[in-house]
Amino acid sequence: MEGVLEVMGAVRERSQRYLSIAISDFDALVLSLAASSLDADELIEFVAGGAVRAEALAARDHLALKDEEFRLLFVQREVRASDKAAQLERGCHEARQARLAIEAALRTTLREREQGAAWQASAVVRLAAHVAFCRRQGTGCVEAVVGGVISTDLRKLDDLRMAIEDEGLDVLSFSQSLRALASVVCSG
């Protein structure tokens, strides 16, 4: 849990440094996740308003959640045990579609006992893998969240990522995923 507190402290400090308006830890984490994602500018424009939006766009790279921070937040046992992401998964068609696409790409990996069990047991693992996958440099974070990826699945992940990069993210749906994932950290 100490790692989570340190990461949230760093996220808070960066938001205070680069934004002239104080925002909650939850909003700072959502903004930090958005800033580190594919289509970051569009996501920031969607999740932030007014002066925060303009300042966040200007400081996007400074606000972005680093890979090591992502791993500390979403590979922690305490966070993985929480299942607040299940509501989004059940209620959002796009979230279910993203899950199915990532499951197809990770088919061999998810046949492994440990990875498959973690995937089936926790909507947070599935949601964190989806958000990790959509990070600008996401493969390492996906591997950490899932507990390792079999090399044959890496090619399938690359193909899926290219398709998402070509089509762009569904900003509305993905911002809901960011908010659901941030709530797991900020409410626990």
Backbone as CSV, one residue per row, in Angstrom:
resi,resn,N_x,N_y,N_z,CA_x,CA_y,CA_z,C_x,C_y,C_z
1,MET,0.812,-1.197,0.000,0.000,0.000,0.000,0.852,1.256,0.000
2,GLU,2.066,1.132,0.571,2.953,2.279,0.614,3.254,2.797,-0.785
3,GLY,3.460,1.904,-1.749,3.714,2.315,-3.124,2.565,3.119,-3.699
4,VAL,1.339,2.724,-3.377,0.164,3.448,-3.861,0.152,4.866,-3.303
5,LEU,0.447,5.009,-2.011,0.469,6.341,-1.399,1.551,7.217,-2.011
6,GLU,2.704,6.635,-2.287,3.785,7.394,-2.916,3.390,7.850,-4.319
7,VAL,2.799,6.963,-5.089,2.388,7.325,-6.444,1.328,8.416,-6.395
8,MET,0.348,8.264,-5.531,-0.695,9.288,-5.452,-0.126,10.628,-4.985
9,GLY,0.872,10.590,-4.125,1.548,11.822,-3.727,2.239,12.490,-4.909
10,ALA,2.877,11.689,-5.757,3.555,12.229,-6.939,2.540,12.782,-7.946
11,VAL,1.428,12.080,-8.132,0.373,12.544,-9.040,-0.185,13.871,-8.525
12,ARG,-0.440,13.948,-7.232,-0.956,15.176,-6.617,0.035,16.329,-6.792
13,GLU,1.313,16.049,-6.524,2.339,17.090,-6.619,2.443,17.627,-8.042
14,ARG,2.386,16.739,-9.039,2.460,17.202,-10.429,1.242,18.033,-10.798
15,SER,0.066,17.627,-10.334,-1.126,18.421,-10.660,-1.052,19.798,-10.000
16,GLN,-0.516,19.857,-8.796,-0.373,21.151,-8.120,0.665,22.033,-8.814
17,ARG,1.710,21.412,-9.341,2.773,22.174,-10.004,2.314,22.731,-11.346
18,TYR,1.558,21.960,-12.121,1.257,22.355,-13.490,-0.151,22.913,-13.701
19,LEU,-1.013,22.798,-12.695,-2.374,23.313,-12.824,-2.589,24.426,-11.805
20,SER,-3.178,25.510,-12.233,-3.389,26.643,-11.327,-4.610,26.451,-10.434
21,ILE,-5.435,25.465,-10.741,-6.643,25.192,-9.969,-6.458,23.851,-9.252
22,ALA,-6.761,23.832,-7.970,-6.644,22.580,-7.214,-7.733,21.607,-7.667
23,ILE,-7.330,20.352,-7.859,-8.293,19.317,-8.217,-8.130,18.152,-7.243
24,SER,-9.151,17.334,-7.148,-9.123,16.189,-6.236,-8.093,15.171,-6.691
25,ASP,-7.707,14.279,-5.791,-6.787,13.199,-6.161,-7.396,12.329,-7.261
26,PHE,-8.690,12.077,-7.163,-9.378,11.290,-8.182,-9.225,11.954,-9.551
27,ASP,-9.534,13.245,-9.648,-9.427,13.952,-10.928,-7.984,14.027,-11.405
28,ALA,-7.053,14.189,-10.472,-5.633,14.220,-10.846,-5.200,12.886,-11.436
29,LEU,-5.684,11.773,-10.855,-5.328,10.458,-11.374,-5.975,10.218,-12.733
30,VAL,-7.227,10.590,-12.905,-7.889,10.450,-14.208,-7.115,11.245,-15.256
31,LEU,-6.751,12.467,-14.925,-5.995,13.312,-15.857,-4.631,12.710,-16.170
32,SER,-3.981,12.163,-15.165,-2.672,11.535,-15.350,-2.776,10.291,-16.234
33,LEU,-3.807,9.486,-16.027,-4.043,8.322,-16.887,-4.343,8.753,-18.321
34,ALA,-5.165,9.784,-18.469,-5.502,10.291,-19.806,-4.258,10.808,-20.516
35,ALA,-3.415,11.526,-19.801,-2.220,12.122,-20.398,-1.216,11.075,-20.872
36,SER,-1.293,9.879,-20.323,-0.346,8.829,-20.705,-0.935,7.853,-21.717
37,SER,-2.117,8.142,-22.228,-2.814,7.235,-23.137,-2.655,7.647,-24.593
38,LEU,-2.972,6.701,-25.474,-3.136,7.045,-26.880,-4.238,8.089,-26.956
39,ASP,-4.207,8.946,-27.942,-5.215,10.000,-28.103,-5.329,10.862,-26.850
40,ALA,-4.180,11.140,-26.226,-4.153,11.864,-24.951,-4.823,13.231,-25.042
41,ASP,-4.560,13.971,-26.107,-5.153,15.309,-26.203,-6.672,15.245,-26.214
42,GLU,-7.228,14.309,-26.978,-8.686,14.189,-27.041,-9.259,13.757,-25.688
43,LEU,-8.560,12.859,-25.017,-9.016,12.424,-23.694,-8.970,13.561,-22.686
44,ILE,-7.884,14.319,-22.688,-7.775,15.458,-21.761,-8.885,16.462,-22.042
45,GLU,-9.132,16.737,-23.302,-10.205,17.668,-23.645,-11.549,17.176,-23.137
46,PHE,-11.739,15.867,-23.105,-13.007,15.308,-22.660,-13.128,15.282,-21.138
47,VAL,-12.045,14.942,-20.425,-12.144,14.753,-18.971,-11.909,16.023,-18.165
48,ALA,-11.372,17.062,-18.796,-11.079,18.298,-18.064,-11.787,19.464,-18.738
49,GLY,-12.061,20.475,-17.959,-12.739,21.641,-18.510,-11.991,22.924,-18.220
50,GLY,-12.320,23.963,-18.969,-11.830,25.309,-18.731,-10.319,25.431,-18.661
51,ALA,-9.872,26.149,-17.620,-8.442,26.419,-17.445,-7.661,25.133,-17.221
52,VAL,-8.256,24.177,-16.506,-7.570,22.909,-16.262,-7.270,22.224,-17.594
53,ARG,-8.218,22.249,-18.495,-8.027,21.622,-19.807,-6.833,22.245,-20.534
54,ALA,-6.809,23.561,-20.621,-5.731,24.238,-21.343,-4.371,23.983,-20.690
55,GLU,-4.321,24.055,-19.377,-3.053,23.831,-18.680,-2.615,22.364,-18.773
56,ALA,-3.560,21.460,-18.692,-3.231,20.035,-18.789,-2.728,19.682,-20.184
57,LEU,-3.324,20.259,-21.196,-2.839,20.017,-22.556,-1.406,20.526,-22.718
58,ALA,-1.121,21.688,-22.152,0.226,22.256,-22.247,1.252,21.435,-21.465
59,ALA,0.810,20.797,-20.389,1.722,20.039,-19.519,1.507,18.529,-19.621
60,ARG,0.919,18.096,-20.708,0.535,16.693,-20.852,1.642,15.715,-20.477
61,ASP,2.813,15.891,-21.034,3.896,14.938,-20.779,4.362,14.965,-19.326
62,HIS,4.250,16.105,-18.672,4.629,16.209,-17.256,3.594,15.546,-16.350
63,LEU,2.336,15.606,-16.742,1.257,15.043,-15.930,1.079,13.543,-16.127
64,ALA,1.596,13.017,-17.219,1.373,11.606,-17.573,1.876,10.660,-16.489
65,LEU,1.074,9.641,-16.208,1.443,8.601,-15.252,2.561,7.766,-15.858
66,LYS,3.649,7.654,-15.150,4.796,6.876,-15.628,4.482,5.379,-15.538
67,ASP,5.176,4.591,-16.361,4.928,3.151,-16.377,5.122,2.523,-14.999
68,GLU,6.188,2.882,-14.313,6.450,2.303,-12.989,5.337,2.680,-12.007
69,GLU,4.822,3.899,-12.118,3.711,4.311,-11.264,2.466,3.483,-11.573
70,PHE,2.205,3.256,-12.856,1.056,2.435,-13.246,1.175,1.052,-12.622
71,ARG,2.360,0.474,-12.723,2.573,-0.867,-12.158,2.339,-0.873,-10.646
72,LEU,2.849,0.135,-9.964,2.667,0.187,-8.510,1.187,0.308,-8.129
73,LEU,0.433,1.058,-8.905,-0.989,1.243,-8.588,-1.826,0.003,-8.878
74,PHE,-1.544,-0.663,-9.984,-2.486,-1.677,-10.457,-1.960,-3.103,-10.432
75,VAL,-0.808,-3.311,-9.809,-0.326,-4.671,-9.624,-0.290,-4.986,-8.133
76,GLN,-0.650,-4.026,-7.299,-0.709,-4.228,-5.852,-1.820,-5.207,-5.505
77,ARG,-1.555,-6.118,-4.606,-2.549,-7.116,-4.191,-3.822,-6.446,-3.647
78,GLU,-3.681,-5.385,-2.850,-4.852,-4.734,-2.259,-5.768,-4.152,-3.330
79,VAL,-5.173,-3.569,-4.358,-5.965,-2.962,-5.416,-6.580,-4.042,-6.296
80,ARG,-5.805,-5.079,-6.618,-6.316,-6.135,-7.492,-7.496,-6.856,-6.858
81,ALA,-7.538,-6.910,-5.538,-8.615,-7.626,-4.866,-9.942,-6.874,-4.958
82,SER,-9.898,-5.573,-5.171,-11.110,-4.776,-5.272,-11.791,-5.057,-6.611
83,ASP,-13.118,-4.961,-6.642,-13.821,-5.303,-7.871,-14.808,-4.212,-8.290
84,LYS,-14.447,-2.956,-8.098,-15.342,-1.852,-8.447,-15.496,-1.672,-9.957
85,ALA,-14.598,-2.245,-10.719,-14.651,-2.108,-12.175,-15.721,-2.994,-12.808
86,ALA,-16.247,-3.941,-12.068,-17.235,-4.876,-12.628,-18.483,-4.158,-13.120
87,GLN,-18.888,-3.114,-12.440,-20.082,-2.381,-12.859,-19.914,-1.798,-14.254
88,LEU,-18.748,-1.209,-14.531,-18.500,-0.676,-15.868,-18.502,-1.801,-16.894
89,GLU,-17.854,-2.891,-16.558,-17.756,-4.023,-17.478,-19.145,-4.565,-17.827
90,ARG,-20.030,-4.634,-16.830,-21.390,-5.136,-17.075,-22.245,-4.130,-17.818
91,GLY,-22.047,-2.837,-17.532,-22.964,-1.833,-18.051,-22.551,-1.140,-19.329
92,CYS,-21.341,-1.379,-19.806,-20.840,-0.652,-20.974,-20.469,-1.623,-22.088
93,HIS,-21.187,-1.533,-23.180,-20.934,-2.409,-24.330,-19.497,-2.290,-24.824
94,GLU,-18.979,-1.056,-24.915,-17.626,-0.841,-25.413,-16.585,-1.477,-24.499
95,ALA,-16.817,-1.437,-23.189,-15.888,-2.070,-22.246,-15.891,-3.587,-22.437
96,ARG,-17.050,-4.151,-22.664,-17.123,-5.599,-22.931,-16.412,-5.951,-24.227
97,GLN,-16.592,-5.116,-25.261,-15.922,-5.355,-26.540,-14.405,-5.270,-26.385
98,ALA,-13.937,-4.303,-25.616,-12.491,-4.171,-25.374,-11.968,-5.398,-24.649
99,ARG,-12.734,-5.877,-23.671,-12.326,-7.076,-22.936,-12.196,-8.258,-23.883
100,LEU,-13.191,-8.457,-24.736,-13.166,-9.590,-25.659,-11.990,-9.497,-26.639
101,ALA,-11.694,-8.298,-27.113,-10.575,-8.122,-28.050,-9.243,-8.432,-27.370
102,ILE,-9.078,-7.969,-26.151,-7.825,-8.238,-25.430,-7.750,-9.716,-25.048
103,GLU,-8.863,-10.304,-24.654,-8.872,-11.744,-24.362,-8.453,-12.560,-25.585
104,ALA,-8.935,-12.163,-26.748,-8.567,-12.885,-27.974,-7.070,-12.753,-28.243
105,ALA,-6.536,-11.559,-28.030,-5.103,-11.353,-28.254,-4.262,-12.099,-27.220
106,LEU,-4.780,-12.265,-26.018,-4.047,-12.932,-24.935,-4.475,-14.392,-24.756
107,ARG,-5.040,-14.975,-25.777,-5.609,-16.311,-25.671,-4.638,-17.340,-25.075
108,THR,-3.416,-17.375,-25.557,-2.441,-18.350,-25.051,-2.046,-18.020,-23.621
109,THR,-1.809,-16.755,-23.340,-1.419,-16.319,-21.997,-2.485,-16.676,-20.977
110,LEU,-3.737,-16.444,-21.328,-4.824,-16.667,-20.371,-5.121,-18.146,-20.143
111,ARG,-4.479,-19.011,-20.903,-4.575,-20.449,-20.642,-3.622,-20.880,-19.535
112,GLU,-2.658,-20.023,-19.224,-1.750,-20.297,-18.107,-2.547,-20.178,-16.810
113,ARG,-2.253,-21.027,-15.860,-3.049,-21.099,-14.631,-3.096,-19.759,-13.893
114,GLU,-1.944,-19.171,-13.608,-1.911,-17.938,-12.809,-2.553,-16.761,-13.539
115,GLN,-2.186,-16.561,-14.796,-2.730,-15.432,-15.553,-4.229,-15.592,-15.787
116,GLY,-4.637,-16.787,-16.146,-6.061,-17.037,-16.388,-6.893,-16.857,-15.139
117,ALA,-6.370,-17.325,-14.012,-7.105,-17.179,-12.747,-7.250,-15.707,-12.361
118,ALA,-6.169,-14.938,-12.497,-6.234,-13.510,-12.162,-7.210,-12.784,-13.079
119,TRP,-7.195,-13.127,-14.351,-8.082,-12.489,-15.330,-9.541,-12.788,-15.012
120,GLN,-9.837,-14.025,-14.721,-11.217,-14.411,-14.439,-11.710,-13.879,-13.094
121,ALA,-10.822,-13.770,-12.140,-11.225,-13.409,-10.781,-11.486,-11.927,-10.585
122,SER,-10.909,-11.065,-11.407,-10.966,-9.638,-11.086,-11.244,-8.760,-12.302
123,ALA,-12.346,-8.027,-12.221,-12.644,-7.031,-13.256,-11.604,-5.921,-13.241
124,VAL,-10.974,-5.683,-12.102,-9.931,-4.658,-12.024,-8.735,-5.071,-12.878
125,VAL,-8.355,-6.339,-12.826,-7.248,-6.824,-13.657,-7.595,-6.624,-15.130
126,ARG,-8.805,-6.976,-15.508,-9.210,-6.841,-16.911,-9.243,-5.373,-17.337
127,LEU,-9.792,-4.523,-16.491,-9.860,-3.101,-16.817,-8.464,-2.473,-16.822
128,ALA,-7.633,-2.817,-15.857,-6.262,-2.287,-15.812,-5.480,-2.747,-17.043
129,ALA,-5.708,-3.971,-17.493,-5.031,-4.456,-18.706,-5.488,-3.657,-19.920
130,HIS,-6.770,-3.350,-19.993,-7.287,-2.551,-21.109,-6.679,-1.157,-21.095
131,VAL,-6.677,-0.510,-19.947,-6.099,0.834,-19.848,-4.599,0.782,-20.122
132,ALA,-3.915,-0.227,-19.587,-2.474,-0.380,-19.833,-2.204,-0.554,-21.323
133,PHE,-3.011,-1.351,-21.967,-2.849,-1.612,-23.387,-2.961,-0.327,-24.205
134,CYS,-3.788,0.595,-23.758,-4.021,1.843,-24.488,-3.091,2.974,-24.052
135,ARG,-2.097,2.645,-23.245,-1.081,3.635,-22.892,-0.146,3.820,-24.087
136,ARG,0.523,4.977,-24.134,1.450,5.225,-25.243,2.510,4.142,-25.333
137,GLN,2.981,3.643,-24.217,3.971,2.555,-24.177,3.389,1.454,-23.291
138,GLY,2.406,0.726,-23.773,1.609,-0.105,-22.897,1.983,-1.552,-22.679
139,THR,2.791,-2.149,-23.529,2.986,-3.587,-23.443,3.575,-4.027,-22.110
140,GLY,4.572,-3.305,-21.608,5.173,-3.669,-20.325,4.184,-3.604,-19.184
141,CYS,3.295,-2.631,-19.225,2.281,-2.515,-18.171,1.250,-3.633,-18.279
142,VAL,0.889,-4.020,-19.491,-0.034,-5.140,-19.667,0.592,-6.395,-19.084
143,GLU,1.861,-6.632,-19.384,2.548,-7.806,-18.858,2.537,-7.806,-17.341
144,ALA,2.770,-6.651,-16.730,2.792,-6.563,-15.265,1.412,-6.834,-14.677
145,VAL,0.388,-6.249,-15.253,-0.970,-6.405,-14.729,-1.438,-7.852,-14.848
146,VAL,-1.167,-8.469,-15.995,-1.646,-9.824,-16.255,-0.769,-10.871,-15.572
147,GLY,0.461,-10.510,-15.263,1.379,-11.454,-14.632,2.291,-12.126,-15.640
148,GLY,2.538,-11.465,-16.767,3.378,-11.994,-17.827,2.551,-12.325,-19.055
149,VAL,3.156,-12.174,-20.217,2.477,-12.463,-21.482,3.341,-13.443,-22.267
150,ILE,2.730,-14.510,-22.768,3.405,-15.488,-23.604,3.818,-14.803,-24.911
151,SER,5.017,-15.073,-25.382,5.574,-14.359,-26.540,4.696,-14.454,-27.786
152,THR,4.006,-15.552,-27.991,3.150,-15.664,-29.179,1.991,-14.669,-29.137
153,ASP,1.597,-14.250,-27.945,0.511,-13.279,-27.827,0.983,-11.846,-28.056
154,LEU,2.272,-11.602,-27.956,2.779,-10.241,-28.161,2.473,-9.744,-29.571
155,ARG,2.582,-10.607,-30.546,2.281,-10.230,-31.930,0.795,-9.883,-32.075
156,LYS,-0.059,-10.673,-31.441,-1.494,-10.391,-31.511,-1.817,-9.063,-30.824
157,LEU,-1.130,-8.775,-29.722,-1.313,-7.488,-29.048,-0.869,-6.339,-29.949
158,ASP,0.264,-6.528,-30.646,0.738,-5.496,-31.577,-0.274,-5.243,-32.685
159,ASP,-0.848,-6.308,-33.234,-1.850,-6.162,-34.294,-3.083,-5.413,-33.785
160,LEU,-3.540,-5.770,-32.601,-4.694,-5.096,-32.014,-4.382,-3.631,-31.755
161,ARG,-3.197,-3.363,-31.258,-2.802,-1.984,-30.976,-2.767,-1.148,-32.259
162,MET,-2.252,-1.726,-33.336,-2.220,-1.010,-34.616,-3.637,-0.670,-35.072
163,ALA,-4.560,-1.593,-34.887,-5.949,-1.330,-35.267,-6.531,-0.187,-34.437
164,ILE,-6.240,-0.180,-33.150,-6.745,0.893,-32.284,-6.100,2.224,-32.649
165,GLU,-4.803,2.207,-32.933,-4.131,3.442,-33.337,-4.721,3.982,-34.636
166,ASP,-5.048,3.096,-35.576,-5.635,3.518,-36.851,-7.033,4.095,-36.668
167,GLU,-7.841,3.438,-35.834,-9.231,3.854,-35.631,-9.365,4.961,-34.595
168,GLY,-8.434,5.024,-33.661,-8.543,5.947,-32.538,-9.383,5.333,-31.439
169,LEU,-9.192,5.847,-30.245,-9.965,5.365,-29.099,-11.372,5.934,-29.125
170,ASP,-12.307,5.224,-28.574,-13.639,5.755,-28.314,-13.487,6.575,-27.031
171,VAL,-13.360,7.869,-27.181,-13.003,8.749,-26.063,-14.016,8.666,-24.931
172,LEU,-15.290,8.648,-25.236,-16.321,8.570,-24.203,-16.187,7.287,-23.391
173,SER,-16.130,6.163,-24.070,-16.031,4.878,-23.394,-14.722,4.753,-22.622
174,PHE,-13.617,5.145,-23.248,-12.331,4.987,-22.595,-12.215,5.913,-21.384
175,SER,-12.805,7.092,-21.447,-12.768,7.981,-20.275,-13.549,7.358,-19.113
176,GLN,-14.604,6.610,-19.406,-15.322,5.886,-18.350,-14.422,4.822,-17.734
177,SER,-13.630,4.173,-18.561,-12.682,3.178,-18.066,-11.644,3.831,-17.165
178,LEU,-11.132,4.987,-17.563,-10.153,5.706,-16.737,-10.762,6.080,-15.389
179,ARG,-11.990,6.571,-15.411,-12.657,6.962,-14.157,-12.910,5.751,-13.257
180,ALA,-13.325,4.645,-13.842,-13.570,3.437,-13.047,-12.273,2.942,-12.419
181,LEU,-11.202,2.953,-13.179,-9.918,2.488,-12.659,-9.400,3.434,-11.569
182,ALA,-9.533,4.729,-11.787,-9.107,5.703,-10.774,-9.921,5.553,-9.485
183,SER,-11.192,5.236,-9.612,-12.025,5.078,-8.409,-11.584,3.909,-7.571
184,VAL,-11.013,2.877,-8.200,-10.509,1.729,-7.451,-9.388,2.170,-6.509
185,VAL,-8.521,3.056,-6.983,-7.404,3.536,-6.172,-7.871,4.559,-5.149
186,CYS,-8.687,5.497,-5.591,-9.036,6.648,-4.736,-10.113,6.339,-3.703
187,SER,-10.817,5.234,-3.866,-11.836,4.894,-2.868,-11.342,3.838,-1.904
188,GLY,-10.166,3.272,-2.173,-9.668,2.200,-1.332,-8.674,2.655,-0.418
